[in-house]
Amino acid sequence: MFRSSNPTMSLFKLIVQMTLITILTFIVAVSFSFNSTFSSTSVKSLLKEVNIQSILVEMVRSEVHALPAKDNLPSITELSLDLLLNIKPKDVRTYLGNEIPGLSLYHTEIAVAGKGTNITNLPIESPPPPELIKQIDKSEENSSKEQDELAPKTPNKNKAVFIYHSHSWEAFKPLVKDQKNANSSSSMNENANVIAVGDKLKRDLEDKGIGVVHSKQNVTKALASRNWNYNYSYILSREAVQEAMTDNNSLKFLIDIHRDSQPKNITTITINQKKYARLFFVVGKEHKNFEKNLEFAKKLNSELEKKYPGISRGVFIKGKSEGNGVYNQDLTERALLLEFGGMDNDLTELYNSIEAFAEIFSDYYWGNSEI
C-alpha cells in the first residue's frame, strides 16, 4: 500500500488502488474463463462470506491509521484464491479435491462441529444393495395399502410435524433378525429400519401435545415400481412431502430421518452413565431457505448440547456435489434432515436419543427454551 501524509493524495492513491485491483481481477478472471467456468453456487457461496463494506473500510484503514483494526477480515489473497481457483488456504481438501477422484465427496462443510467431529469422520451415506431394488421381500408383500401410500391421510387439525424417510431401507444391524445376510444394514422391515425411529419420535412428540403425521412409505418398493434407482429417492420423497402439506395445511416442520454408516465408536456416546446414539443435522445449501433452515438446525443443536453434551456430532452443510443439496428443505423454513446413530446402534441407544431430541424439540415448539 502507498503511504502519504497528504489526505488528498491518500484518497487519490486509494482510488487508484481500487481501480487497479478491479482491472487485475477482471483480467485474471477472463484468462481463467478460457479453461474453466465459475459455478453460480460457488460464486454465491463466496459472496455470502464477503462483506464488501468491511473490505472498503480495510482499504481506507490502510491510509487512515487511526481507525481500529479488525482481525477476522479475510485477506485479498484468500478471497482471490477462493473465487478464481475454488481454493481455501485454510482447508487442505480444496487443494486436491478436483484432482483425486472421490475426494470431492469429503467436501461436506462442518457448520457446527460436535465432540470429536472433523474431516476424518464425516457422515457416510450408504446406498441400498442392488438386490433390494431388484427384488421385493415376499414377507413385505402383504403390507397394508396405507404403508404404500405417499403419506397417511389424516385430518388437518393440529398437525404440525411431518416425519418421513427418503431412505427407508436404512436399518440397524442389532434389529435385523437375519444376521447372516451380508446386507443386514438394509431392510424393508419397518421394525428394523429408520421407520422404527420415526414411530418412536411420533409417539414421544404426541405425548407432549404436538400433532404428527408419519409416512411409512416403503421407498424401496416405490422406487422399484417405477423402475427408478437410488438417485430418485428424494424426488419420490418430495411427492410425499408435498402431498402431506396439501392435505395438512398446518404442517410447518419437516423431519427426514436417516441413519449414518460410521462405526459404533463414532455414533455412540455415554452421558451420565446412559448410552445414546449420536445424532446430527444435514442442511442443503442449494435453495432459497438455506439460511433459515441452517439457523433452525443450529438452534436445536445448541439446545441439545446444553442438556446432553456430546449427543450431537454437529451440523453439516451439503451442496449438490456432496449430495442432493436441497433435501426438500426449500418447502419450508423449518425442515430437518436428521440422522440418528449408525448401523451398529441398538434400540435402547436410539430410543434414548429420540427422547432427548423430542424433549428439546417440544421446548422449542411450546416456547419453553432459550431459542
Secondary structure in CASP SS format (residue, H / E / C, confidence):
PFRMAT SS
TARGET T0000
AUTHOR 0000-0000-0000
METHOD secondary structure of the structure
MODEL  1
M C 1.00
F C 1.00
R C 1.00
S C 1.00
S C 1.00
N C 1.00
P H 1.00
T H 1.00
M H 1.00
S H 1.00
L H 1.00
F H 1.00
K H 1.00
L H 1.00
I H 1.00
V H 1.00
Q H 1.00
M H 1.00
T H 1.00
L H 1.00
I H 1.00
T H 1.00
I H 1.00
L H 1.00
T H 1.00
F H 1.00
I H 1.00
V H 1.00
A H 1.00
V H 1.00
S H 1.00
F H 1.00
S H 1.00
F C 1.00
N C 1.00
S C 1.00
T C 1.00
F C 1.00
S C 1.00
S H 1.00
T H 1.00
S H 1.00
V H 1.00
K H 1.00
S H 1.00
L H 1.00
L H 1.00
K H 1.00
E H 1.00
V C 1.00
N C 1.00
I H 1.00
Q H 1.00
S H 1.00
I H 1.00
L H 1.00
V H 1.00
E H 1.00
M H 1.00
V H 1.00
R H 1.00
S C 1.00
E C 1.00
V C 1.00
H C 1.00
A C 1.00
L C 1.00
P C 1.00
A C 1.00
K C 1.00
D C 1.00
N C 1.00
L C 1.00
P C 1.00
S C 1.00
I H 1.00
T H 1.00
E H 1.00
L H 1.00
S H 1.00
L H 1.00
D H 1.00
L H 1.00
L H 1.00
L H 1.00
N C 1.00
I C 1.00
K C 1.00
P C 1.00
K C 1.00
D C 1.00
V C 1.00
R H 1.00
T H 1.00
Y H 1.00
L H 1.00
G C 1.00
N C 1.00
E C 1.00
I C 1.00
P C 1.00
G C 1.00
L H 1.00
S H 1.00
L H 1.00
Y H 1.00
H C 1.00
T C 1.00
E E 1.00
I E 1.00
A E 1.00
V E 1.00
A E 1.00
G C 1.00
K C 1.00
G C 1.00
T C 1.00
N C 1.00
I H 1.00
T H 1.00
N H 1.00
L C 1.00
P C 1.00
I C 1.00
E C 1.00
S C 1.00
P C 1.00
P C 1.00
P C 1.00
P H 1.00
E H 1.00
L H 1.00
I H 1.00
K H 1.00
Q C 1.00
I C 1.00
D C 1.00
K H 1.00
S H 1.00
E H 1.00
E C 1.00
N C 1.00
S C 1.00
S C 1.00
K H 1.00
E H 1.00
Q H 1.00
D H 1.00
E C 1.00
L C 1.00
A C 1.00
P C 1.00
K C 1.00
T C 1.00
P C 1.00
N C 1.00
K C 1.00
N C 1.00
K C 1.00
A C 1.00
V E 1.00
F E 1.00
I E 1.00
Y E 1.00
H C 1.00
S C 1.00
H C 1.00
S C 1.00
W C 1.00
E E 1.00
A E 1.00
F C 1.00
K H 1.00
P H 1.00
L H 1.00
V C 1.00
K C 1.00
D C 1.00
Q C 1.00
K C 1.00
N C 1.00
A C 1.00
N C 1.00
S C 1.00
S C 1.00
S E 1.00
S C 1.00
M C 1.00
N C 1.00
E C 1.00
N C 1.00
A C 1.00
N E 1.00
V H 1.00
I H 1.00
A H 1.00
V H 1.00
G H 1.00
D H 1.00
K H 1.00
L H 1.00
K H 1.00
R H 1.00
D H 1.00
L H 1.00
E H 1.00
D H 1.00
K C 1.00
G C 1.00
I C 1.00
G C 1.00
V E 1.00
V E 1.00
H E 1.00
S C 1.00
K C 1.00
Q C 1.00
N C 1.00
V H 1.00
T H 1.00
K H 1.00
A H 1.00
L H 1.00
A H 1.00
S H 1.00
R C 1.00
N C 1.00
W C 1.00
N C 1.00
Y H 1.00
N H 1.00
Y H 1.00
S H 1.00
Y H 1.00
I H 1.00
L H 1.00
S H 1.00
R H 1.00
E H 1.00
A H 1.00
V H 1.00
Q H 1.00
E H 1.00
A H 1.00
M H 1.00
T H 1.00
D H 1.00
N C 1.00
N C 1.00
S C 1.00
L C 1.00
K C 1.00
F E 1.00
L E 1.00
I E 1.00
D E 1.00
I E 1.00
H E 1.00
R E 1.00
D E 1.00
S C 1.00
Q C 1.00
P C 1.00
K H 1.00
N H 1.00
I H 1.00
T H 1.00
T E 1.00
I E 1.00
T E 1.00
I E 1.00
N C 1.00
Q C 1.00
K E 1.00
K E 1.00
Y E 1.00
A E 1.00
R C 1.00
L E 1.00
F E 1.00
F E 1.00
V E 1.00
V E 1.00
G E 1.00
K C 1.00
E C 1.00
H C 1.00
K C 1.00
N C 1.00
F H 1.00
E H 1.00
K H 1.00
N H 1.00
L H 1.00
E H 1.00
F H 1.00
A H 1.00
K H 1.00
K H 1.00
L H 1.00
N H 1.00
S H 1.00
E H 1.00
L H 1.00
E H 1.00
K H 1.00
K H 1.00
Y C 1.00
P C 1.00
G C 1.00
I C 1.00
S E 1.00
R E 1.00
G E 1.00
V E 1.00
F E 1.00
I E 1.00
K E 1.00
G C 1.00
K C 1.00
S C 1.00
E C 1.00
G C 1.00
N C 1.00
G C 1.00
V C 1.00
Y C 1.00
N C 1.00
Q H 1.00
D H 1.00
L H 1.00
T C 1.00
E C 1.00
R C 1.00
A E 1.00
L E 1.00
L E 1.00
L E 1.00
E E 1.00
F E 1.00
G E 1.00
G E 1.00
M C 1.00
D C 1.00
N C 1.00
D C 1.00
L H 1.00
T H 1.00
E H 1.00
L H 1.00
Y H 1.00
N H 1.00
S H 1.00
I H 1.00
E H 1.00
A H 1.00
F H 1.00
A H 1.00
E H 1.00
I H 1.00
F H 1.00
S H 1.00
D H 1.00
Y H 1.00
Y H 1.00
W C 1.00
G C 1.00
N C 1.00
S C 1.00
E C 1.00
I C 1.00
END
